[in-house]
Amino acid sequence: MNRNVGKIDAIIRIIVAVVISALFITHTITNTLAQAAIIIGGILLFTGIMNFCPLYALLKINTIKRK
């Protein structure tokens, strides 16, 4: 599993996941939208922490800056 998510990309993913979680906790989003958002937020958080995105691997995208 090669890393394919750069630093800025990972930070953005984690921030979006935190915002989604805050919206869920404050009941700003509810029902089916909330369930879908939590799943998406969990995926974003996981891929941001692991620096690996399976979709990026499938599409051969790499956001890590090369020296």
MOPEKA-V841639 format. One record per residue. N is the residue number from 1. RES is the residue in one letter. SS is DSSP state (H for helix, E for strand, C for the rest). PSI is psi as a letter, one per 30 degrees, with the letter a starting at -180 (999 if undefined). Layout:
N|RES|SS|PSI + N|RES|SS|PSI
This chain:
1|M|C|j + 2|N|C|k + 3|R|C|k + 4|N|C|g + 5|V|C|j + 6|G|C|l + 7|K|H|e + 8|I|H|e + 9|D|H|e + 10|A|H|e + 11|I|H|e + 12|I|H|e + 13|R|H|e + 14|I|H|e + 15|I|H|e + 16|V|H|e + 17|A|H|e + 18|V|H|e + 19|V|H|e + 20|I|H|e + 21|S|H|e + 22|A|H|e + 23|L|H|e + 24|F|H|e + 25|I|H|e + 26|T|C|g + 27|H|C|g + 28|T|C|e + 29|I|C|k + 30|T|C|l + 31|N|H|b + 32|T|H|e + 33|L|H|e + 34|A|H|e + 35|Q|H|e + 36|A|H|e + 37|A|H|e + 38|I|H|e + 39|I|H|e + 40|I|H|e + 41|G|H|e + 42|G|H|e + 43|I|H|e + 44|L|H|e + 45|L|H|e + 46|F|H|e + 47|T|H|e + 48|G|H|e + 49|I|H|e + 50|M|H|f + 51|N|C|h + 52|F|C|k + 53|C|C|j + 54|P|H|e + 55|L|H|e + 56|Y|H|e + 57|A|H|e + 58|L|H|e + 59|L|H|g + 60|K|C|h + 61|I|C|k + 62|N|C|j + 63|T|C|g + 64|I|C|k + 65|K|C|k + 66|R|C|k + 67|K|C|999
